[in-house]
C-alpha cells in the first residue's frame, strides 16, 4: 500500500526543492523528482497536475515554514529594535537551510513563464510585507524607529535589502555563510530606520 496522499506530496515537494537547490529549476524534471523520492514518474502526476503545481506547493510549504520560523518576532513583547535583528537572523538561518528557495525565487520560470508561481510568491510576499510593516509601526510606537517613515514603504525596502543579500548568496553558489551576514545587514538597516 502506498503512502498517504499528503505524505507523498510532501516528499515530492522536498525532492523538487532539493533538486532546484542542487541543479537550478530548469533541470528539475518529473523523472528526477521521481528518482529522488523512489517512485515511478507517473506517480508524481497523481499528486500534482504539472511541474508548476509542484513548485507552487514548494513555495507554499517554504512560506509556511518561514512564517513558523520568524512569526514570533512579529508579535513578541520586546521592543521592535530588538525583534527586527532577531527576525533577520532567524530568516537568514531558515533560508540558509532551504537553498531551493532562492533558486525558485530568482528563476526565469517564476518571473517570465508561470502565472501560478508568480501568484504563489506574491501571496507569501504580501503577507511578509504586511507583518513587516506592522513591526515597523510597533517600532514607531515604542520610539525605536523614526516616526517619519512610511511603514509599508519601509517594509518593502527592508525586504528588498534582505532579498538582495539572498540573491548574491544564490548567484555565488552559496559560497558564504548566509547567517553570518545577519549582523552587518542589521547594522545597515538600522542606520536607515532608527533615531
Backbone as CSV, one residue per row, in Angstrom:
resi,resn,N_x,N_y,N_z,CA_x,CA_y,CA_z,C_x,C_y,C_z
1,UNK,0.841,-1.188,0.000,0.000,0.000,0.000,0.880,1.244,0.000
2,UNK,0.482,2.226,-0.804,1.260,3.453,-0.914,1.117,4.341,0.310
3,UNK,1.932,5.359,0.336,1.890,6.316,1.442,0.667,7.220,1.308
4,UNK,0.215,7.807,2.420,-0.904,8.749,2.343,-0.579,9.914,1.394
5,UNK,-1.631,10.431,0.767,-1.509,11.484,-0.250,-0.659,12.664,0.242
6,UNK,-0.950,13.181,1.420,-0.227,14.366,1.914,1.239,14.051,2.188
7,UNK,1.513,12.852,2.661,2.904,12.446,2.908,3.678,12.392,1.598
8,UNK,3.071,11.781,0.592,3.734,11.673,-0.705,3.929,13.051,-1.330
9,UNK,2.921,13.918,-1.221,3.057,15.283,-1.749,4.240,15.991,-1.091
10,UNK,4.349,15.856,0.221,5.454,16.499,0.945,6.797,15.967,0.467
11,UNK,6.890,14.670,0.203,8.130,14.076,-0.305,8.469,14.622,-1.696
12,UNK,7.468,14.751,-2.535,7.685,15.272,-3.891,8.149,16.721,-3.828
13,UNK,7.512,17.511,-2.990,7.908,18.924,-2.831,9.332,19.022,-2.306
14,UNK,9.662,18.222,-1.299,11.019,18.256,-0.731,12.051,17.863,-1.784
15,UNK,11.743,16.847,-2.570,12.673,16.410,-3.620,12.846,17.499,-4.671
16,UNK,11.752,18.103,-5.104,11.831,19.169,-6.120,12.628,20.357,-5.599
17,UNK,12.420,20.705,-4.347,13.135,21.838,-3.757,14.627,21.556,-3.665
18,UNK,14.978,20.341,-3.247,16.399,19.982,-3.146,17.050,19.911,-4.520
19,UNK,16.337,19.369,-5.486,16.873,19.321,-6.848,17.071,20.730,-7.410
20,UNK,16.144,21.638,-7.117,16.295,23.030,-7.557,17.529,23.653,-6.924
21,UNK,17.757,23.366,-5.641,18.949,23.897,-4.963,20.221,23.344,-5.594
22,UNK,20.204,22.068,-5.932,21.396,21.407,-6.476,21.683,21.783,-7.932
23,UNK,20.620,21.900,-8.739,20.807,21.996,-10.193,20.136,23.187,-10.858
24,UNK,19.370,23.962,-10.136,18.587,25.028,-10.740,17.247,24.492,-11.205
25,UNK,16.283,25.349,-11.288,14.907,24.969,-11.593,14.759,24.322,-12.966
26,UNK,15.500,24.805,-13.925,15.390,24.325,-15.305,15.652,22.824,-15.413
27,UNK,16.472,22.304,-14.530,16.882,20.906,-14.630,16.069,19.967,-13.744
28,UNK,14.996,20.482,-13.164,14.157,19.640,-12.313,13.040,19.050,-13.161
29,UNK,13.155,17.782,-13.447,12.147,17.082,-14.251,11.318,16.184,-13.339
30,UNK,10.173,15.773,-13.851,9.330,14.835,-13.103,10.085,13.526,-12.861
31,UNK,10.889,13.102,-13.834,11.657,11.866,-13.666,12.712,12.022,-12.567
32,UNK,13.382,13.178,-12.541,14.388,13.412,-11.497,13.737,13.432,-10.112
33,UNK,12.557,14.039,-10.029,11.827,14.058,-8.754,11.452,12.632,-8.355
34,UNK,10.904,11.888,-9.300,10.511,10.501,-9.021,11.711,9.673,-8.562
35,UNK,12.846,9.838,-9.237,14.051,9.095,-8.854,14.485,9.454,-7.441
36,UNK,14.424,10.735,-7.095,14.844,11.183,-5.761,13.922,10.610,-4.686
37,UNK,12.616,10.559,-4.965,11.649,10.056,-3.982,11.636,8.526,-3.947
38,UNK,11.994,7.920,-5.088,11.949,6.462,-5.172,10.585,5.948,-5.598
39,UNK,9.970,6.675,-6.528,8.656,6.302,-7.048,8.712,6.304,-8.569
40,UNK,7.662,5.783,-9.192,7.561,5.840,-10.645,7.156,7.253,-11.066
41,UNK,7.629,7.674,-12.222,7.354,9.033,-12.703,5.863,9.358,-12.787
42,UNK,4.993,8.456,-13.249,3.563,8.790,-13.304,2.958,9.091,-11.920
43,UNK,3.560,8.544,-10.869,3.063,8.796,-9.515,3.158,10.274,-9.158
44,UNK,4.177,10.945,-9.660,4.316,12.384,-9.403,3.058,13.105,-9.847
45,UNK,2.540,12.735,-11.018,1.387,13.438,-11.581,0.047,12.941,-11.044
46,UNK,0.084,11.935,-10.188,-1.129,11.574,-9.446,-1.348,12.557,-8.298
47,UNK,-0.266,13.189,-7.880,-0.334,14.107,-6.738,-0.320,15.575,-7.159
48,UNK,0.224,15.861,-8.324,0.310,17.235,-8.827,-0.036,17.252,-10.309
49,UNK,-0.742,18.281,-10.723,-1.191,18.408,-12.110,-0.016,18.557,-13.073
50,UNK,1.003,19.345,-12.653,2.164,19.606,-13.503,3.321,20.128,-12.639
51,UNK,4.437,20.416,-13.278,5.609,20.904,-12.524,5.317,22.208,-11.798
52,UNK,4.578,23.112,-12.435,4.276,24.377,-11.765,3.480,24.159,-10.486
53,UNK,2.593,23.183,-10.493,1.836,22.878,-9.283,2.768,22.359,-8.181
54,UNK,3.782,21.605,-8.572,4.774,21.137,-7.592,5.503,22.333,-7.001
55,UNK,5.968,23.236,-7.863,6.719,24.387,-7.362,5.833,25.364,-6.603
56,UNK,4.570,25.490,-6.986,3.641,26.320,-6.204,3.473,25.709,-4.812
57,UNK,3.392,24.386,-4.761,3.340,23.704,-3.464,4.599,23.930,-2.656
58,UNK,5.741,23.952,-3.343,7.008,24.213,-2.658,7.030,25.630,-2.082
59,UNK,6.551,26.592,-2.853,6.506,27.977,-2.368,5.607,28.063,-1.139
60,UNK,4.456,27.431,-1.200,3.527,27.457,-0.070,4.146,26.793,1.162
61,UNK,4.787,25.648,0.959,5.413,24.918,2.066,6.553,25.725,2.677
62,UNK,7.416,26.269,1.830,8.542,27.060,2.329,8.033,28.330,3.004
63,UNK,7.011,28.969,2.416,6.434,30.160,3.033,5.876,29.869,4.420
64,UNK,5.169,28.755,4.551,4.638,28.359,5.862,5.768,28.109,6.852
65,UNK,6.803,27.432,6.374,7.957,27.180,7.239,8.650,28.456,7.658
66,UNK,8.772,29.390,6.718,9.401,30.679,7.038,8.601,31.410,8.109
67,UNK,7.289,31.488,7.928,6.479,32.204,8.919,6.485,31.502,10.268
68,UNK,6.588,30.181,10.267,6.717,29.464,11.535,8.036,29.814,12.221
69,UNK,9.091,30.000,11.422,10.413,30.306,11.981,10.527,31.743,12.475
70,UNK,9.855,32.674,11.809,10.033,34.093,12.153,8.805,34.735,12.775
71,UNK,7.674,34.056,12.752,6.409,34.666,13.171,6.417,35.238,14.565
72,UNK,7.066,34.577,15.492,7.098,35.071,16.870,7.772,36.427,17.014
73,UNK,8.678,36.747,16.113,9.376,38.032,16.182,8.465,39.195,15.784
74,UNK,7.419,38.894,15.019,6.479,39.945,14.660,5.594,40.325,15.842
75,UNK,5.357,39.385,16.745,4.360,39.595,17.794,4.910,39.613,19.208
76,UNK,6.183,39.378,19.401,6.761,39.333,20.749,6.616,40.686,21.436
77,UNK,6.837,40.695,22.732,6.647,41.929,23.504,7.910,42.791,23.590
78,UNK,9.030,42.282,23.120,10.270,43.068,23.143,10.130,44.284,22.238
79,UNK,10.949,45.331,22.473,10.923,46.483,21.564,11.241,46.051,20.129
80,UNK,10.712,46.793,19.185,10.873,46.434,17.773,12.332,46.398,17.340
81,UNK,13.175,47.265,17.929,14.579,47.271,17.525,15.361,46.102,18.118
82,UNK,14.732,45.331,18.985,15.291,44.061,19.457,14.760,42.922,18.574
83,UNK,13.478,42.992,18.237,12.847,41.934,17.459,13.318,41.888,16.007
84,UNK,13.504,43.056,15.378,13.858,43.062,13.958,15.201,42.385,13.677
85,UNK,16.266,42.667,14.429,17.510,41.932,14.137,17.384,40.438,14.426
86,UNK,16.578,40.076,15.431,16.350,38.652,15.700,15.606,38.009,14.533
87,UNK,14.638,38.736,13.983,13.878,38.252,12.832,14.804,38.051,11.631
88,UNK,15.666,39.032,11.386,16.599,38.921,10.247,17.477,37.682,10.410
89,UNK,17.988,37.467,11.608,18.830,36.299,11.852,18.048,35.009,11.633
90,UNK,16.836,34.949,12.175,16.015,33.742,12.019,15.667,33.502,10.548
91,UNK,15.387,34.578,9.825,15.049,34.441,8.401,16.243,33.931,7.605
92,UNK,17.409,34.497,7.839,18.595,34.043,7.105,18.971,32.621,7.497
93,UNK,18.750,32.268,8.756,19.010,30.895,9.188,18.080,29.933,8.458
94,UNK,16.799,30.283,8.376,15.834,29.426,7.686,16.191,29.282,6.203
95,UNK,16.467,30.390,5.548,16.790,30.347,4.115,18.104,29.609,3.883
96,UNK,19.045,29.771,4.800,20.312,29.054,4.695,20.142,27.548,4.705
97,UNK,19.047,27.083,5.301,18.746,25.651,5.327,17.797,25.241,4.199
98,UNK,17.381,26.205,3.374,16.435,25.940,2.285,16.931,26.588,0.996
99,UNK,18.024,26.059,0.459,18.674,26.668,-0.703,17.809,26.644,-1.962
100,UNK,16.824,25.777,-1.980,15.933,25.746,-3.138,15.096,27.016,-3.267
101,UNK,14.858,27.707,-2.149,14.029,28.920,-2.198,14.625,30.002,-3.087
102,UNK,15.891,30.399,-2.911,16.404,31.431,-3.817,16.465,30.969,-5.275
103,UNK,16.733,29.686,-5.505,16.752,29.188,-6.884,15.369,29.350,-7.520
104,UNK,14.348,29.117,-6.712,12.972,29.268,-7.190,12.590,30.736,-7.306
105,UNK,12.929,31.512,-6.302,12.562,32.924,-6.240,13.158,33.730,-7.392
106,UNK,14.355,33.385,-7.812,15.041,34.168,-8.835,15.072,33.459,-10.193
107,UNK,14.202,32.474,-10.388,14.206,31.711,-11.638,13.437,32.426,-12.743
108,UNK,13.845,32.171,-13.973,13.093,32.669,-15.126,11.674,32.121,-15.130
109,UNK,11.532,30.892,-14.691,10.212,30.253,-14.675,9.240,31.085,-13.848
110,UNK,9.693,31.567,-12.706,8.838,32.386,-11.852,8.576,33.747,-12.482
111,UNK,9.600,34.371,-13.014,9.486,35.750,-13.485,8.819,35.879,-14.851
112,UNK,9.017,34.897,-15.713,8.547,35.057,-17.085,7.492,34.060,-17.539
113,UNK,7.520,32.865,-17.006,6.764,31.784,-17.622,5.512,31.335,-16.880
114,UNK,5.444,31.548,-15.580,4.387,30.895,-14.824,3.581,31.853,-13.968
115,UNK,2.360,32.076,-14.351,1.453,32.904,-13.552,1.163,32.236,-12.217
116,UNK,1.045,30.911,-12.217,0.760,30.176,-10.982,1.859,30.422,-9.956
117,UNK,3.113,30.317,-10.376,4.225,30.534,-9.446,4.293,31.985,-9.007
118,UNK,4.069,32.890,-9.939,4.111,34.304,-9.611,3.057,34.644,-8.549
119,UNK,1.854,34.130,-8.722,0.789,34.391,-7.746,1.108,33.769,-6.391
120,UNK,1.704,32.576,-6.393,2.060,31.913,-5.131,3.089,32.736,-4.364
121,UNK,4.107,33.233,-5.050,5.136,34.013,-4.357,4.613,35.393,-3.966
122,UNK,3.743,35.979,-4.779,3.150,37.267,-4.422,2.335,37.160,-3.140
123,UNK,1.655,36.056,-2.960,0.865,35.835,-1.743,1.774,35.802,-0.509
124,UNK,2.869,35.069,-0.606,3.818,34.989,0.510,4.431,36.362,0.774
125,UNK,4.820,37.054,-0.302,5.453,38.366,-0.136,4.483,39.382,0.467
126,UNK,3.227,39.365,0.053,2.248,40.307,0.605,2.065,40.074,2.100
127,UNK,1.998,38.815,2.511,1.875,38.510,3.939,3.114,38.989,4.700
128,UNK,4.288,38.776,4.110,5.536,39.211,4.745,5.571,40.731,4.870
129,UNK,5.268,41.431,3.790,5.280,42.895,3.825,4.324,43.424,4.884
130,UNK,3.134,42.833,4.960,2.151,43.286,5.941,2.644,43.121,7.364
131,UNK,3.256,41.990,7.649,3.774,41.760,9.006,4.977,42.641,9.299
132,UNK,5.833,42.829,8.292,6.992,43.700,8.485,6.543,45.140,8.722
133,UNK,5.541,45.597,7.978,5.022,46.954,8.187,4.466,47.094,9.603
134,UNK,3.813,46.057,10.103,3.322,46.082,11.481,4.460,46.198,12.483
135,UNK,5.563,45.520,12.222,6.733,45.611,13.104,7.340,47.014,13.055
136,UNK,7.377,47.611,11.877,7.874,48.986,11.763,6.971,49.930,12.552
137,UNK,5.658,49.739,12.442,4.713,50.573,13.214,4.933,50.404,14.717
138,UNK,5.170,49.156,15.137,5.463,48.916,16.557,6.690,49.717,16.983
139,UNK,7.715,49.723,16.127,8.928,50.472,16.438,8.689,51.967,16.490
140,UNK,7.791,52.456,15.669,7.449,53.880,15.728,6.696,54.192,17.016
141,UNK,5.835,53.282,17.439,5.085,53.490,18.677,5.978,53.431,19.904
142,UNK,6.957,52.497,19.904,7.811,52.374,21.089,9.022,53.312,21.033
143,UNK,9.119,54.100,19.970,10.163,55.119,19.881,11.506,54.624,19.383
144,UNK,11.579,53.381,18.908,12.871,52.876,18.456,13.116,53.120,16.965
145,UNK,12.048,53.359,16.185,12.198,53.652,14.764,11.666,55.041,14.465
146,UNK,12.210,55.647,13.429,11.846,57.021,13.065,10.347,57.134,12.770
147,UNK,9.752,58.181,13.279,8.314,58.388,13.093,7.971,58.911,11.703
148,UNK,8.975,59.437,10.974,8.700,59.987,9.644,8.728,58.922,8.538
149,UNK,8.951,57.664,8.889,8.979,56.587,7.906,7.567,56.166,7.534
150,UNK,7.375,55.828,6.278,6.132,55.180,5.858,6.332,53.682,6.115
151,UNK,5.546,53.088,7.025,5.784,51.689,7.394,5.693,50.706,6.224
152,UNK,4.747,50.920,5.318,4.612,49.997,4.186,5.807,50.101,3.238
153,UNK,6.213,51.318,2.953,7.371,51.533,2.082,8.637,50.988,2.735
154,UNK,8.800,51.259,4.021,9.982,50.791,4.750,10.030,49.261,4.755
155,UNK,8.881,48.623,4.952,8.820,47.160,4.937,9.295,46.615,3.591
156,UNK,8.874,47.252,2.514,9.291,46.785,1.182,10.800,46.955,0.991
157,UNK,11.360,48.077,1.483,12.798,48.294,1.318,13.624,47.370,2.212
158,UNK,13.144,47.098,3.421,13.839,46.145,4.281,13.831,44.767,3.606
159,UNK,12.665,44.370,3.099,12.565,43.077,2.416,13.471,43.033,1.185
160,UNK,13.510,44.120,0.420,14.353,44.162,-0.782,15.832,44.047,-0.425
161,UNK,16.225,44.636,0.680,17.619,44.546,1.128,17.973,43.102,1.479
162,UNK,17.074,42.447,2.193,17.288,41.040,2.546,17.315,40.181,1.280
163,UNK,16.386,40.439,0.354,16.352,39.678,-0.895,17.624,39.883,-1.718
164,UNK,18.154,41.083,-1.689,19.402,41.339,-2.411,20.546,40.496,-1.882
165,UNK,20.633,40.374,-0.564,21.652,39.521,0.042,21.449,38.067,-0.365
166,UNK,20.201,37.618,-0.335,19.901,36.233,-0.698,20.227,35.973,-2.170
167,UNK,19.949,36.944,-3.014,20.285,36.793,-4.434,21.800,36.663,-4.616
168,UNK,22.559,37.489,-3.919,24.024,37.407,-4.018,24.505,36.037,-3.559
169,UNK,23.944,35.544,-2.472,24.300,34.221,-1.943,24.026,33.137,-2.982
170,UNK,22.872,33.228,-3.641,22.498,32.245,-4.663,23.411,32.351,-5.888
171,UNK,23.644,33.570,-6.358,24.482,33.772,-7.548,25.901,33.263,-7.322
172,UNK,26.385,33.393,-6.083,27.726,32.913,-5.763,27.709,31.463,-5.271
173,UNK,26.655,30.724,-5.659,26.545,29.288,-5.369,26.721,28.970,-3.892
174,UNK,26.122,29.818,-3.043,26.061,29.567,-1.597,27.455,29.443,-0.983
175,UNK,28.411,30.223,-1.493,29.805,30.048,-1.057,30.178,30.873,0.173
176,UNK,29.203,31.509,0.813,29.480,32.160,2.096,28.360,31.809,3.062
177,UNK,28.637,32.003,4.325,27.713,31.628,5.392,26.649,32.717,5.523
178,UNK,25.458,32.439,5.042,24.388,33.440,4.998,24.051,33.986,6.384
179,UNK,23.993,33.121,7.383,23.604,33.558,8.716,24.585,34.574,9.306
180,UNK,25.850,34.491,8.899,26.842,35.440,9.419,26.635,36.850,8.876
181,UNK,25.799,36.964,7.845,25.504,38.277,7.270,24.406,39.008,8.038
182,UNK,23.755,38.342,8.980,22.628,38.951,9.698,23.045,40.207,10.458
183,UNK,24.151,40.144,11.167,24.578,41.298,11.981,24.942,42.502,11.111
184,UNK,25.811,42.356,10.099,26.102,43.528,9.267,24.872,44.039,8.509
185,UNK,23.992,43.137,8.133,22.762,43.568,7.455,21.911,44.412,8.395
186,UNK,21.784,43.983,9.657,21.032,44.767,10.628,21.691,46.122,10.852
187,UNK,22.995,46.190,10.925,23.677,47.487,11.102,23.338,48.434,9.955
188,UNK,23.290,47.909,8.761,22.943,48.728,7.594,21.496,49.220,7.683
189,UNK,20.583,48.303,7.991,19.160,48.659,8.059,18.882,49.630,9.196
190,UNK,19.476,49.378,10.353,19.164,50.242,11.488,19.636,51.665,11.283
191,UNK,20.676,51.848,10.497,21.137,53.210,10.215,20.088,54.013,9.460
192,UNK,19.244,53.329,8.729,18.192,53.995,7.967,16.903,54.191,8.746
193,UNK,16.629,53.350,9.740,15.310,53.408,10.357,15.298,53.826,11.828
194,UNK,16.435,53.794,12.492,16.445,54.185,13.900,16.727,55.653,14.068
195,UNK,16.345,56.171,15.210,16.683,57.568,15.556,18.155,57.694,15.802
